[in-house]
Amino acid sequence: MRHTRGAGPRSRTGMGSILLTLILLLLPAVSTEVNFGPTLDFLGRFHPIVVHFPIVLILCTVFFEWMFGSFKGPIGLSILNLLYSWSMYSAVAAVLAGYFLFRSGDYGGDLIDTHFWSGVAVAVLMIWCVHFRKRYEKTHRWRWRQLSRALLLLSGVTVAFAGHQGGSLTHGPDFVVEPIQKAIHDRNLQEKTVLKNPASQLVFRDLLLPAFDRTCLKCHNAQNAKSDLDLSTFAGIEAGGKSLKPMLIPGRPEESELFVRVNLPPKHDEYMPPDGKIPLKDAEVDLLYHWIKAGALEEDTLGRLMQNDTLRKVMDSYLPELAENQLSRQAQRLERMKTGPRLARMALDLGLEVRPDEETDSAYYTLSMQFPPKVITDETLAKLLPYKDYFSKVSLVGADVTDEGLYYLGQMSNLQSLILTKSCIKGYGLAYLKDLPKLKMINLSHTDLNDQNLLFLNQFPVLQRAYVFNTFVSPEVVKVVDEHLENARITLEEGDYY
Ligand code: HEC
């Protein structure tokens, strides 16, 4: 029988390569019903160690192949041969171990899929790289060598990618850049924590606005402006209200409506804030007076106003209190910002997502469902209790949260907006939310809310908007509650999901 040159080894390595490739490609086809038993589970645990071999070996092979490719002696050649074959074996071993690890644990998600397939790609590329290299050695045809080298290079790129992804899986996606992100974050924090010296504080932005925020904004903000007056910005104040009276006349506080209203006797009908609500402090009223007197300039500083003796006396006693307030606000904020990344990781494990709330200048966080959603129950919320003051917005669309779970939400003192659309609540738990001092918006659409429980909304102190589309409430009751609530609007609309 006549032998064709190299037919024997060629078909043997050929069959082996095809077989190994098929095994690797068909791994995901093994039914999840099959139990691998403890030995293979055990082998799977070695994946994190084994993976380092193909990474190092393949990159070494690339290096030696290109560095010493054209002039290597017999020793160099045998080292290179070893590198090639061990790169291949270790890649196959890493994929198998990785597969067993995957099967023994509860891994899931897109990341794990791409990681698996990039690992398989590395192994398959190496198998065929070695195969064509053997071919080149037998035939000395240049094209086999070129093909082999191309596959090696591709495998090198893929192994780097797979390795990076594996790192992301074990250490979180930002593992590599985290120290840099943290450094930037910390520096920003430092810049923000320096308390401005009193003289350079802006009278309007640093002193008057926070005072209005405390006492007036509930009724005079951009969304809900009593008498069409928005006191949340300088422009809003200048624009004035329904009466068309000028709010600020530079130099003439006695004729400026903004000052007039807070300077009346508290019993007066037009005194602001009305109905015995917490008023401005005397020092703040004085400051408002002197600020208008000095021209009501947005960029005026306290230092300049304090040249006036009367105001200086007032402010001298007020400043320590002011500084203390500002400092404690900043300290709390700092604490929240520092713990943020840890909280975000914990939430991720619980199946939720935490992000800084841009609208609060990242002082607070938003909490929302992941996509695709995980099962979120009352217990999940209980676990977040240590962070109860961190959240300004919570969106639990479609969560398995019940009325009992509202107890935990009721502890979140900084909550402004709460979306419970499609959750399992009937509404009696809304009683837990009635003391939330900042809750402005609640969405209860697509829940089992009924007329009786809707009445709890009457007790919410600063509610502005509630959505109750597709619930058991009747339009008549919605109308009555809506009319009864002076500052809030209750509607049968679906509302936002975020
Ligand atoms: C509880 C709700 C509420 C709070 C809090 C409140 N206001 Fe008012 N404000 C009203 C209502 C209602 C009106 C319209 C009736 C009126 O003119 O008295 C009004 C009207 C005004 C007007 C007149 C607007 C115009 O059209 O000329 C001014 C000025 C004003 N408020 C200033 C303030 C200031 C300053 C504060 C904080 C110290 C404040 N308000 C707090 C409810 C409130």
Boltz pocket constraint, residues with backbone or C-beta under 6 A from the ligand:
constraints:
  - pocket:
      binder: B
      contacts: [[A, 212], [A, 215], [A, 216], [A, 217], [A, 218], [A, 219], [A, 220], [A, 226], [A, 227], [A, 228], [A, 229], [A, 240], [A, 241], [A, 242], [A, 243], [A, 244], [A, 245], [A, 257], [A, 258], [A, 261], [A, 262], [A, 269], [A, 270], [A, 272], [A, 273], [A, 274], [A, 275], [A, 277], [A, 278], [A, 279], [A, 280]]
      max_distance: 6.0
